[in-house]
Amino acid sequence: MAHEDFLTEAVRLAMESVEMGWGGPFGAVISRDGEIVASGQNRVLLTGDPTAHAEVETIRKAVQRLNPEAPSISTKHQDESTLAYVPRPEGSPDPLPERARMLQGCSMYISGAPCPMCMSAIYWSRIDAVYYSCDLAATRAIGFDDAFQYEDFQRPLDQRRIRIEQIRPEMGARAYQAWMDKPDRHAY
């Protein structure tokens, strides 16, 4: 399959989401080696879940498909899944020499440019490339404007729209220390 084929499917899913009343006009496809690994669409109105964006839904499905035994993944199975270690990419500022592969080797095709939440999920999933049809201006024109989020992220914590403050750092530090003390921790 080619770029256009993957994008055609993403747009078909976006249309279906609109027609079915499931959510906004957003569909996504994750591909690897010329094949569709997973697909999804916006289902915010269907589920009431504000994180049910096409990209997040598709990432979740891809991970499930690539890790069919995910509930039973243990340290002995980590190297057989998306959790298998891969070396740090050359030039990466990552302080660790290797991390879990996640969705490296995959590409995502989306009907519209990803919002900040979805872009974060894409970064965390380590998808290699993202291709989208409608840009942020077109998305804003139909009532989905994420500019305030990008602007808010630039502000100091005490000036953000949502109250965010650190409390009791010593409490969370215990869990952080437990992670650091774990001899078989798996970096992801």
N, C-alpha and C positions, 0 to 999 in steps of 0.2 A: 504494500500500500504506500501511497505517496502523501506528502503534506496535505494536499487538497482533499484526499479521501478522509484523513483523520479529522480535518476541520469540518468537512461536510457532516460527519457523524456528530461532532460536538454541536453544530448548529441545529441538526435534527433534534437532538436531545433538548436543546434550549427551546425550540418551538414546541415540543411535547410538554415541557414544563409549563409554558404559558397556556397552551390549549387545555391542559388538564387542571389548571388552577393551582399547581403545586408550588409555584414560586416565580421569581423573575426569569428573564430570558437568558439563562446561563446554563450551558452544557459543557462538559469536559471529557476528554479521552486521554488516557495514558497509553503510550505505545513503547514497545521494545522490539528491536530486531524486525521492524516492518509489520508487526502484528499489534492488535489492540490487546492490552493487558486488562484494562478496566475502563468503564465509562460511568458517568454520573451526571446528575442535573440538580439544579437548585430545587430544594424541597422545603424551604423555610415555611411556606404557608401550609403545606401538607402536614408537617411535623410540629410546628411551633418552635422549632429549634433554630435559634439565630446563627448557629454554626453550620447548618445544613446547606452550605454553598456547594456548587458543583465541584469545585476543585477539592474541597475537603472530603466530600462524599467519594470522589474518584480515588483519592489517595488511600482512603480507608479500604475501599474495595480492592485496589491493587495489592495492598499489603496482605489482605486476607487471601487473595488468590496466590500470591507468591509464597505465602507461609500457610499452607493448608492445615498444618498441625499447630498453629500458633498457640492455642491454649496449653499445649503440652511442651512448648519450646522450653528447654532447660539448657544449662550450660553445655551439655553434650550435643544439643541440636543447633546451637547458635551459629555454628560455622556452616550449616546447611540452609540458612535462611537469609533474609535481607539483613540480618544482624551479623553476618560474616564480616570479618575485618577486611578493610582495604587500606592501603597506605595513604597518608596525607598527600593531596595533590601538590605538585611542585609549585612553589611560590605562595602557598596557602599560609595565612597568619595563624592557623590552628596550632596551639601549643602541643597537641598530642600527635605522636607519629602515625597513629592509625585510629580509625573509627569504624563503626558499623556501616556497611554498604548502603543500607536503606534502599532507595529507588534509583541509585546511580545506574546509568545505562538506559534510562527511560526518558521520554519526552512527553510533554503535556500540550494538548491542543484545547483551546478554550474559545467560546463564542465572544467573550469580552475580556478586557484586561483585568487581571486579578486585583482584588481589594487588598488592603494591608494584612488582614488575617490570613487570606489565602496565600499571599506571597510569602508570609512567614512559614506557613505549612509547607510550601514548595521548597523553601530554603532548608528547613529541617529534614525534609524527605530526601534531599540531595538529588532531585531531578536535574538532569543535565541541561535541558532546554525547554523553553516555554514559547509557544506560538499562539497568538490570539488574533481575532478578527476585528472587533470594535475596540477603539482606544478609550482612554479615560474621559475624553471630552464627549464622545458619543454616549458613553455610559451615564455621564452627568446629565446630558440632555434628556434622558428618559427618566430621571429622578433618582438615580443611584449615585450620590456624590460622596466620595470618600476623602475629599480634600481636607476636611476638618480634622480627620484622623492623622493624616500626614503632618499637618500643621501642629496638632497637639503633641505629637511625638517629639517635636523639636523644642518644646517648652520644658523648663525645669519642672520636676515632679510637683512642687508646691503651687504651680500655676496651671495645672491641667484641668480639664473640664470635669474629670472624675477624681474625687479625692483619693490620693495614693500617698501613703506614708509608711515608714518602717516602724514597727513596734516589736519589742522584746527579741532582739537579734540573737540573744543567747539561747532561746528556745529552738529556733531553726538551726542554729549552729550544731546542735546535738545530732540532728539528722544528717547534716553535711559531714560531720566527723564520722558518722557511721558509714557513709559512702566512701570516704577516704580510707577508712580502716578495713573495708571489705577487700580481701585479697583477690577475689575472683570477679571484681566489678567489670562490667562490660561497657566500654565507652561508646556512646552513641551520639 
